[in-house]
């Protein structure tokens, strides 16, 4: 198979004033999305570990207590999502 070669080369141009506002907005949104993704991934990893403990026979009360200590992560995720 032959690789398709793009006919139009990528051209870089200077960013005008309007584009810098857009760029700043998009960069801020990107930072917020990354923060949500990071916290959500961390919380998901914690949940996965606790599910494994439950399946291995740990007491549900113990798992509930452990999960309660991570409620701040859920609140942070919710706040970040609302700010988006």
N, C-alpha and C positions, 0 to 999 in steps of 0.2 A: 504494500500500500504506500501511496505517496502522501507526504504531509502537505497539508494545505498551507500556503504561505499567504500571509495577510498582504493585500495589495497596498493598503494605506499605512505608511509608517506613522508611528506615534509622534505627534508634534507637541512640544511643550511651549507654552506661551506664558507671558507674564499674567499675574492675577490682578484684575482691576479691583477697585474699592468695594464694589458690590459683591464680588466673589469672595473677598476676605471675610465679609460678614457671614456669608453662607458657610464658608469654610470653618469659621470659629463655631458657628452653631452646630455644624455636623461633627466637629471634633468633640465638643462638649457632650453631645448625644452619644457618641462613640464611647467616651469615658464612662458615662452613666450605664450604658448597656454592658460594658465590661465589668463594672462593679456588681451589677445584678448577676451576671453570669458567674463571676467568681464566688460570690456568696451562695448562690444557688448550688453550684457544684460542691462547695464545701458542705453545705447542709445535706445534699444528696448522699455524699460519701458517709456522713455520720449516720443517716437513716439506713443505708445499706448495711453498715456494721451492726446496727442495733437489730435489724431484721435477722441477720445471721445469728445473733445471740439468742433471739426469741426462738428461732428454728432449732437451735442447739439445746433449748430447754431452760433458758434463763427465766426467772420470775418476771411476769409482766409489770409488777409494781416497781421493780428495780429499773426496768427499761423506761417506764414512764418518768421516773425521777431523773434518770440520765437525760432523757429528751427535754425535760423541762429546763435544764440548764442551757439549752440551745434555743430557747424561745426568742432571745434577743436577735438571733440570726433571721428568724422568720419575720420579726418586726422590721429589721433593717431592709430585707428584701421587699416587703410590702411598701415601706416608705420610699425606697428607691424607685419602685415601679410607679408609684403615684406621682413622683416628681418628674418622671419621664413624660 
